[in-house]
Amino acid sequence: MEGPIDDANLREGISSIWDSQIIFIEVSAAKNSVDIKNYIWKSIDRVKALKNPRIAREERKNLRENILQKLEQGANGMFLWVNLMLDQIFNKSRPSDITMALNAAPRDLDKMIRHVFERIASDPDVDKADLNEILVWVTFAQERLTLGEMDAILKMRPPIGEGMPDLEDKLRGQFASFFKLTRADNLSTEQLQLRLRDRHRDFLLHKESHEDGQSEGSNTIDDEEEEEYRSYESPLDTTHLEFSHASVRDFLLQESKPGTRKWPTDLGVGVAVNEAQHHITAILLQILCAEGSDIDFADVSLSGYAIKYCFEHLKLLDRSMLDDSDKRMIIRLLFTAFHRDTVFEKWINNASIPYGLWAQGWLADDNLSQCVRDWFANEAITDHGFTSDEISQAQAAAKSTAALFEPMALFCAREWIGPDATGYNLEVYVWFLHVFMGLIHYYLIPIPIPLQSLDIRQSHPIDRRLSNG
């Protein structure tokens, strides 16, 4: 298909691929206008100034009409633009401030996103480091993070364990323009606010009756207890965090690269791609290599995400853009990850069914093994901090997939023939060894001496299933 790629050419190209008739759904500003208008009319009642009885009725009426007109004219088919604009005026109490915000709003979506980021970045109450941490993880996470995982991530930042106590309030309030929280019960922020309002009203009635009937020296209801009735407190493990719209992530990625950046000035809020991937990879490797619980103070563990996605982040990391100290950090953590029994235990304990496919996913993933081996082949391995034995092991792993996974195979062999090898883990050990031996024979690699004496198919009854595939 030659010529410019417009709607007509695109339809023609798609239709030529399929034999059956294709139904096209057109999405345009004109098509969306009615839905957006209804959305604006439904949402506008949340503007604080329109409910203030101290503002004259006629002035409120004129303000309402002005808001409706500006939002309908500026939307151009984009719900996100409307949401970003509404978030800026919801809590303004002065009509003049609302009018000023409406007149200053850019029509272009990227400019509008930039405009809101400028407002947030200039707010002295916003901790930019915390916001950037959230932006980095939501931008590059391989799956939606839970609210608890984000809470744990923030608690890993100094001061360790403190985190952001009002995280959910920030995400549903000050940062609501860019983030969306989804609960298992699908209750929206507005519905939760109504529930909180009712709870707080009931609390105040209870507090009033308690104070009227209390005797001298009896316990009083303090401000801390009252504050609990104003917090959302969504379940940490079933509430998921993501951007409110894909355009927010697109904007952050666009502004992270000099070649695509539209604005030369740095707001101090945003992401840098390789620095972000290094940051995430290092944290996940630290969690993977940690002895015992990764974060004792966190309500939700990050181990599951680290085990599942650590090496996916590693694959996306560009070594050539890191300095030597950053390279050494990753190499040291990788060496630990492929030589420490406690790490192997985490991998085994999180193995998925069927175990044969799980083991193949580890051992037969050429991209994974080549990625790790490339790190071990890096010249930084010979720098200070590594013993001669460690250097020899790393260099061997750099040349051979079997050498890379040999420590884990030896761990599985020891555990398999040990006195405590029973149940779930036993089957995982056997499958890993079975696939590892197949890898060795396929590539005609000499079997490590400690494994030569093991008869994988006959040494234990559970192995007989392996003979049948």
C-alpha positions as CSV (number, residue, x, y, z in Angstrom):
1,M,0.0,0.0,0.0
2,E,1.6,3.2,-1.2
3,G,0.8,6.9,-0.4
4,P,0.0,8.6,2.9
5,I,-1.5,6.4,5.7
6,D,-4.9,7.9,6.2
7,D,-8.2,6.3,7.3
8,A,-9.1,5.2,3.8
9,N,-5.8,3.6,3.1
10,L,-5.7,1.9,6.5
11,R,-9.1,0.4,6.0
12,E,-8.2,-0.8,2.5
13,G,-5.0,-2.4,3.8
14,I,-6.8,-4.2,6.7
15,S,-9.6,-5.4,4.4
16,S,-7.2,-6.9,2.0
17,I,-5.8,-9.2,4.7
18,W,-9.1,-10.7,5.8
19,D,-11.5,-12.6,3.7
20,S,-14.6,-11.8,5.7
21,Q,-16.2,-8.4,6.1
22,I,-14.6,-6.1,8.6
23,I,-16.8,-3.9,10.8
24,F,-15.0,-0.5,11.5
25,I,-16.0,1.6,14.5
26,E,-15.1,5.2,14.0
27,V,-13.9,7.2,17.0
28,S,-13.8,10.9,16.5
29,A,-14.4,14.2,18.3
30,A,-17.8,14.5,16.6
31,K,-18.8,11.0,17.6
32,N,-17.7,11.5,21.2
33,S,-19.2,15.0,21.7
34,V,-22.6,13.8,23.1
35,D,-20.9,11.4,25.6
36,I,-18.4,14.1,26.7
37,K,-21.2,16.6,27.1
38,N,-23.2,14.2,29.3
39,Y,-20.0,13.4,31.3
40,I,-19.3,17.1,31.9
41,W,-22.9,17.8,33.0
42,K,-22.7,14.8,35.4
43,S,-19.3,15.8,36.8
44,I,-19.7,19.6,37.1
45,D,-21.8,19.4,40.3
46,R,-18.6,18.4,42.1
47,V,-17.2,21.9,41.7
48,K,-17.1,23.4,45.2
49,A,-17.9,27.0,44.1
50,L,-21.2,25.9,42.5
51,K,-22.4,24.6,45.8
52,N,-21.4,27.6,47.9
53,P,-24.5,29.5,49.2
54,R,-22.4,32.5,49.9
55,I,-22.0,33.1,46.2
56,A,-25.0,34.8,44.6
57,R,-27.3,32.4,42.8
58,E,-27.0,34.4,39.5
59,E,-23.2,34.4,39.8
60,R,-23.2,30.6,40.3
61,K,-25.5,30.2,37.3
62,N,-23.2,32.2,35.1
63,L,-20.1,30.4,36.4
64,R,-21.8,27.0,35.6
65,E,-22.6,28.1,32.1
66,N,-19.0,29.4,31.6
67,I,-17.5,26.0,32.8
68,L,-19.8,24.0,30.5
69,Q,-19.0,26.1,27.5
70,K,-15.2,26.1,28.1
71,L,-15.1,22.4,28.7
72,E,-17.3,21.4,25.7
73,Q,-15.3,23.7,23.4
74,G,-11.9,22.6,24.6
75,A,-12.5,18.8,24.9
76,N,-12.2,18.0,21.1
77,G,-13.3,14.5,21.8
78,M,-10.8,13.9,24.6
79,F,-12.2,12.7,28.0
80,L,-8.7,13.0,29.5
81,W,-8.5,16.7,28.7
82,V,-11.9,17.2,30.4
83,N,-10.7,15.2,33.5
84,L,-7.5,17.1,33.7
85,M,-9.4,20.4,33.6
86,L,-12.1,19.3,36.1
87,D,-9.4,18.2,38.5
88,Q,-7.9,21.7,38.5
89,I,-11.2,23.5,39.3
90,F,-13.1,21.0,41.6
91,N,-11.7,22.4,44.8
92,K,-11.4,26.1,43.9
93,S,-13.8,28.2,45.9
94,R,-13.5,31.6,44.1
95,P,-15.2,32.0,40.7
96,S,-12.4,34.3,39.5
97,D,-9.8,31.5,40.1
98,I,-12.0,29.1,38.2
99,T,-12.3,31.5,35.3
100,M,-8.6,32.1,35.3
101,A,-7.9,28.4,35.2
102,L,-10.3,27.8,32.3
103,N,-8.8,30.6,30.3
104,A,-5.3,29.4,30.9
105,A,-5.9,25.8,29.9
106,P,-4.1,24.7,26.8
107,R,-6.1,23.0,24.1
108,D,-3.4,20.5,23.0
109,L,-3.5,17.3,25.2
110,D,0.3,17.2,25.6
111,K,0.4,20.8,26.6
112,M,-2.5,20.2,29.0
113,I,-0.6,17.3,30.7
114,R,2.5,19.4,30.9
115,H,0.4,22.2,32.4
116,V,-0.9,20.0,35.2
117,F,2.5,18.6,35.9
118,E,3.8,22.2,36.2
119,R,1.1,22.9,38.7
120,I,1.9,19.8,40.8
121,A,5.7,20.5,40.6
122,S,5.3,24.0,41.9
123,D,3.2,22.9,44.9
124,P,5.4,23.1,48.0
125,D,3.4,20.3,49.6
126,V,4.3,17.8,46.9
127,D,7.4,15.6,47.6
128,K,8.9,15.3,44.2
129,A,11.0,12.3,45.1
130,D,7.9,10.4,46.2
131,L,6.0,11.4,43.1
132,N,8.9,10.4,40.8
133,E,9.2,7.0,42.5
134,I,5.5,6.4,41.8
135,L,5.8,7.6,38.2
136,V,8.8,5.4,37.5
137,W,7.2,2.2,38.8
138,V,3.8,2.8,37.2
139,T,5.4,3.7,33.9
140,F,7.7,0.6,33.7
141,A,5.9,-2.1,35.7
142,Q,5.3,-5.3,33.8
143,E,1.8,-5.6,35.3
144,R,-0.5,-3.4,37.4
145,L,1.0,-2.9,40.8
146,T,-1.2,-3.2,43.9
147,L,-1.6,-0.4,46.3
148,G,0.3,-2.5,48.8
149,E,3.2,-3.1,46.4
150,M,3.5,0.7,45.8
151,D,3.4,1.3,49.6
152,A,6.2,-1.2,50.1
153,I,8.3,0.4,47.3
154,L,8.0,3.8,49.0
155,K,8.9,2.3,52.3
156,M,12.2,1.2,50.8
157,R,13.2,4.8,50.3
158,P,15.0,6.7,53.1
159,P,13.9,7.1,55.8
160,I,13.4,3.3,55.6
161,G,10.0,2.1,56.7
162,E,8.3,5.5,56.6
163,G,6.9,5.6,53.1
164,M,4.0,7.8,52.3
165,P,1.4,7.5,55.1
166,D,-1.3,9.3,53.1
167,L,-0.5,7.4,49.8
168,E,-4.1,6.6,48.9
169,D,-5.4,10.0,49.8
170,K,-2.7,11.6,47.5
171,L,-3.6,9.2,44.6
172,R,-7.3,9.9,44.9
173,G,-6.8,13.6,45.6
174,Q,-3.8,15.7,44.7
175,F,-2.5,13.2,42.0
176,A,-5.9,12.0,40.7
177,S,-5.3,13.7,37.4
178,F,-2.8,11.1,36.5
179,F,-3.5,8.0,38.5
180,K,-6.4,5.6,38.9
181,L,-7.1,3.1,41.7
182,T,-9.3,0.1,41.0
183,R,-10.7,-1.9,43.9
184,A,-12.1,-5.4,43.7
185,D,-15.6,-4.1,44.4
186,N,-15.1,-1.4,41.7
187,L,-16.1,1.5,44.0
188,S,-15.1,4.8,42.6
189,T,-13.4,7.7,44.5
190,E,-16.8,9.5,44.5
191,Q,-18.6,6.5,46.0
192,L,-15.9,6.1,48.6
193,Q,-16.2,9.8,49.5
194,L,-19.9,9.4,50.1
195,R,-19.3,6.4,52.3
196,L,-16.6,8.3,54.3
197,R,-18.9,11.2,54.7
198,D,-21.6,9.0,56.2
199,R,-19.1,7.2,58.4
200,H,-17.7,10.5,59.6
201,R,-21.2,11.9,60.3
202,D,-22.0,8.7,62.4
203,F,-18.7,9.1,64.2
204,L,-19.4,12.7,65.1
205,L,-22.8,11.7,66.5
206,H,-21.2,8.9,68.5
207,K,-18.5,11.3,69.7
208,E,-21.1,13.9,70.8
209,S,-23.2,11.3,72.7
210,H,-20.0,9.9,74.3
211,E,-18.9,13.4,75.5
212,D,-22.3,14.2,76.8
213,G,-22.4,11.0,78.9
214,Q,-18.8,10.7,80.0
215,S,-17.8,11.1,83.6
216,E,-14.7,12.8,84.9
217,G,-11.6,10.8,84.2
218,S,-13.2,8.6,81.5
219,N,-11.5,8.0,78.1
220,T,-12.1,10.6,75.4
221,I,-12.2,10.1,71.6
222,D,-9.0,11.7,70.3
223,D,-8.2,13.3,66.9
224,E,-6.3,10.3,65.8
225,E,-9.3,8.0,66.1
226,E,-11.4,10.6,64.3
227,E,-8.9,10.8,61.4
228,E,-9.3,7.0,60.8
229,Y,-12.9,7.8,59.8
230,R,-11.6,10.1,57.0
231,S,-9.2,7.7,55.4
232,Y,-10.1,5.5,52.4
233,E,-8.3,2.4,53.6
234,S,-8.8,0.4,50.5
235,P,-7.4,-3.2,50.7
236,L,-3.7,-3.1,49.9
237,D,-3.5,-6.4,48.1
238,T,-6.6,-6.2,45.9
239,T,-6.5,-2.5,44.9
240,H,-4.6,-1.8,41.7
241,L,-2.8,1.3,40.6
242,E,-2.3,2.5,37.0
243,F,-2.3,5.7,35.0
244,S,-5.7,7.4,34.4
245,H,-5.0,7.3,30.7
246,A,-2.3,5.8,28.4
247,S,-1.5,9.4,27.2
248,V,0.1,10.1,30.5
249,R,2.6,7.3,30.1
250,D,3.2,8.4,26.5
251,F,3.9,11.9,27.6
252,L,6.4,10.8,30.2
253,L,8.3,8.6,27.7
254,Q,8.2,11.4,25.1
255,E,9.7,13.9,27.6
256,S,12.3,11.4,28.8
257,K,14.2,11.4,25.5
258,P,16.1,14.4,24.0
259,G,15.1,13.4,20.5
260,T,11.3,13.5,21.2
261,R,11.1,16.1,24.0
262,K,8.9,19.1,23.3
263,W,9.9,21.2,26.3
264,P,13.5,21.9,27.1
265,T,12.9,22.9,30.7
266,D,13.0,20.2,33.4
267,L,10.2,20.3,36.0
268,G,12.0,17.9,38.4
269,V,9.1,15.6,37.9
270,G,9.1,12.7,35.3
271,V,11.2,9.7,34.3
272,A,14.5,8.9,32.6
273,V,14.2,5.6,30.9
274,N,17.5,3.8,31.5
275,E,18.0,5.3,35.0
276,A,14.5,4.1,35.8
277,Q,15.1,0.6,34.6
278,H,18.4,0.4,36.5
279,H,16.7,1.7,39.6
280,I,13.9,-0.9,39.3
281,T,16.2,-3.8,38.4
282,A,18.6,-3.1,41.3
283,I,15.7,-2.9,43.8
284,L,14.2,-6.2,42.5
285,L,17.5,-8.0,42.6
286,Q,18.1,-6.7,46.2
287,I,14.7,-8.1,47.2
288,L,15.5,-11.4,45.4
289,C,18.9,-11.7,47.1
290,A,17.7,-10.6,50.6
291,E,17.9,-13.2,53.4
292,G,14.5,-13.9,54.9
293,S,11.6,-11.5,54.4
294,D,12.4,-8.8,51.9
295,I,10.7,-5.9,53.7
296,D,9.7,-6.7,57.3
297,F,7.8,-3.5,57.7
298,A,5.7,-3.8,54.6
299,D,2.1,-5.1,54.7
300,V,2.5,-6.5,51.2
301,S,5.6,-8.4,50.0
302,L,7.4,-7.5,46.7
303,S,9.0,-10.9,46.4
304,G,6.3,-12.2,44.1
305,Y,6.8,-9.3,41.6
306,A,10.6,-9.6,41.9
307,I,10.7,-13.3,41.2
308,K,8.3,-12.9,38.2
309,Y,9.6,-9.8,36.5
310,C,13.1,-9.0,37.8
311,F,14.9,-10.4,34.7
312,E,12.3,-8.9,32.3
313,H,13.5,-5.5,33.6
314,L,17.1,-6.6,33.3
315,K,16.6,-7.4,29.6
316,L,15.4,-3.8,29.0
317,L,18.5,-2.3,30.8
318,D,21.1,-0.7,28.4
319,R,24.5,-1.5,30.0
320,S,26.3,0.9,27.7
321,M,24.5,3.9,29.4
322,L,25.6,2.9,33.0
323,D,28.8,4.0,34.8
324,D,31.1,1.4,36.2
325,S,29.7,1.6,39.8
326,D,26.2,0.9,38.5
327,K,27.4,-2.0,36.4
328,R,29.3,-3.5,39.4
329,M,26.1,-3.2,41.5
330,I,24.1,-5.2,39.0
331,I,26.9,-7.8,38.4
332,R,27.3,-8.4,42.2
333,L,23.6,-8.8,42.7
334,L,23.3,-11.2,39.7
335,F,26.2,-13.3,41.0
336,T,24.5,-13.6,44.3
337,A,21.2,-14.5,42.6
338,F,22.8,-17.3,40.7
339,H,24.9,-18.7,43.6
340,R,22.8,-18.3,46.8
341,D,20.6,-21.2,48.1
342,T,18.0,-18.8,49.6
343,V,17.4,-17.3,46.2
344,F,17.0,-20.7,44.7
345,E,14.4,-21.5,47.4
346,K,12.4,-18.4,46.4
347,W,12.4,-19.5,42.8
348,I,11.4,-23.1,43.7
349,N,8.7,-22.0,46.1
350,N,7.2,-19.8,43.3
351,A,7.3,-22.4,40.6
352,S,4.1,-22.6,38.5
353,I,2.3,-25.7,37.2
354,P,3.1,-27.5,34.9
355,Y,6.6,-27.6,36.4
356,G,8.2,-29.0,33.3
357,L,7.2,-25.9,31.3
358,W,8.3,-23.7,34.2
359,A,11.7,-25.3,34.2
360,Q,12.0,-25.0,30.4
361,G,11.0,-21.3,30.8
362,W,14.1,-20.8,32.9
363,L,16.6,-23.0,31.2
364,A,15.5,-22.7,27.6
365,D,15.0,-18.9,27.6
366,D,17.9,-17.9,25.4
367,N,17.2,-14.2,25.9
368,L,17.4,-14.6,29.7
369,S,20.6,-16.7,29.7
370,Q,22.3,-14.6,27.1
371,C,21.4,-11.4,29.0
372,V,22.8,-12.6,32.3
373,R,25.9,-14.2,30.6
374,D,26.6,-10.8,28.8
375,W,26.6,-9.1,32.2
376,F,29.1,-11.7,33.5
377,A,31.2,-11.2,30.4
378,N,31.5,-7.5,31.2
379,E,35.0,-6.3,32.1
380,A,33.7,-4.9,35.4
381,I,33.7,-8.4,36.8
382,T,37.5,-8.3,37.1
383,D,37.4,-5.0,39.1
384,H,37.7,-4.9,42.9
385,G,35.2,-6.6,45.1
386,F,35.3,-10.0,43.4
387,T,37.5,-12.9,44.6
388,S,39.5,-14.9,42.1
389,D,37.1,-17.9,42.5
390,E,34.1,-15.6,41.9
391,I,35.7,-14.2,38.8
392,S,36.4,-17.7,37.5
393,Q,32.8,-18.8,38.2
394,A,31.4,-15.7,36.5
395,Q,33.6,-16.1,33.5
396,A,32.6,-19.8,33.1
397,A,28.9,-18.7,33.4
398,A,29.5,-16.1,30.7
399,K,30.5,-18.9,28.3
400,S,27.9,-21.6,29.1
401,T,24.2,-21.7,29.9
402,A,24.8,-24.9,31.8
403,A,27.5,-23.3,33.9
404,L,25.2,-20.4,34.6
405,F,22.5,-22.8,36.0
406,E,24.8,-25.4,37.5
407,P,24.7,-24.0,41.1
408,M,20.9,-24.1,41.0
409,A,20.9,-27.7,39.6
410,L,23.3,-28.7,42.4
411,F,21.0,-27.2,44.9
412,C,18.0,-29.1,43.5
413,A,20.1,-32.3,43.5
414,R,21.1,-31.9,47.2
415,E,17.5,-31.1,48.2
416,W,16.1,-33.9,46.1
417,I,18.1,-36.6,47.8
418,G,18.0,-35.0,51.2
419,P,15.9,-36.4,54.1
420,D,13.4,-33.6,54.0
421,A,12.6,-33.8,50.3
422,T,8.8,-34.4,50.2
423,G,5.7,-33.1,48.5
424,Y,5.4,-30.0,46.3
425,N,9.1,-29.0,46.2
426,L,10.3,-32.5,45.4
427,E,8.5,-32.5,42.1
428,V,9.9,-29.1,41.2
429,Y,13.5,-30.3,42.0
430,V,13.0,-33.4,39.7
431,W,11.6,-31.4,36.8
432,F,14.4,-28.8,37.0
433,L,17.0,-31.5,37.0
434,H,15.3,-33.3,34.2
435,V,15.3,-30.2,32.0
436,F,18.8,-29.3,33.0
437,M,20.1,-32.7,32.1
438,G,18.3,-32.5,28.8
439,L,20.0,-29.1,28.2
440,I,23.4,-30.6,28.9
441,H,22.9,-33.6,26.6
442,Y,21.4,-31.4,23.8
443,Y,24.4,-29.2,23.7
444,L,26.8,-32.1,24.4
445,I,28.1,-30.4,27.5
446,P,30.0,-32.5,30.1
447,I,27.8,-33.3,33.1
448,P,29.1,-31.7,36.3
449,I,30.7,-34.4,38.4
450,P,28.4,-34.1,41.5
451,L,25.4,-34.8,39.1
452,Q,27.0,-37.8,37.3
453,S,25.9,-40.3,39.9
454,L,22.2,-39.2,39.8
455,D,19.8,-41.4,37.8
456,I,17.0,-38.9,37.3
457,R,14.4,-41.3,35.9
458,Q,14.9,-44.2,38.4
459,S,16.0,-42.8,41.7
460,H,12.6,-41.8,43.0
461,P,9.0,-43.0,42.2
462,I,7.9,-39.5,41.3
463,D,10.4,-39.5,38.4
464,R,8.6,-42.3,36.5
465,R,6.1,-39.8,35.2
466,L,9.0,-38.1,33.4
467,S,9.4,-41.2,31.2
468,N,5.9,-40.5,29.8
469,G,6.6,-36.9,29.0
